């Protein structure tokens, strides 16, 4: 099974879902700007499943073509492998980097072997969340953003869209963050562009950001649901609803929605 969802070809949304002997997964990309800057792919065979999201940097020209080219190049490189170590993942991201002729994009890639061994790699601020069978959620790798927990509320929401690492012809080294491990039965890994994370509640205290991960919000939204297609569609619908509803505040939390393209992918290990 192979599906490339290129932002340059999305008129409204693109999706792909499948089930294999060792996992089931779902990917959904929804256009939020005049041109969709988010791209994604899903690939699966008897040995592995690979999911990825590429988020073209908004406000820069060629966002859609950058994410589309990077996604295509990474897919071509990774699908030929039965196993993937950090060196091979870096090679795939460098192929993606070289494929971007103009513009910039972030990336988050998940490679899962049939044994449950996984490797997730990110460039930029697209998150990967691990969800255990009992419902615990963790942010698998830190995000490369100008802002972080501990910043003032004003600074965080004003500058949160500025990333400190991208793929593209920047002339700078590309810092790649990786995390490996082994999935157990019922574990889920959720990938997303910042179109999801920027529409989650942020914990605040005394004028400063306390926790911007969105983990508690995700835990409440997902609950006991573990079916990837249901999780992906529910989160997409909720993010779209929040964008329309606008800014909200409650004790210790703020929600400042951002109009954006949104890409979400989820995989559950069997």
Beta strands, then each sheet from edge to edge (+ up, - down):
strand 1: 2-5
strand 2: 13-19
strand 3: 23-30
strand 4: 38-44
strand 5: 48-56
strand 6: 104-113
strand 7: 117-123
strand 8: 128-131
strand 9: 137-139
strand 10: 167-168
strand 11: 177-182
strand 12: 188-192
strand 13: 202-205
strand 14: 208-211
strand 15: 248-250
strand 16: 253-255
strand 17: 262-269
sheet 1: 1+ 4- 5+ 6- 7+ 11-
sheet 2: 1+ 4- 5+ 6- 10+
sheet 3: 2+ 3- 17+ 12- 8+ 9-
sheet 4: 14+ 13- 16+ 15-
end
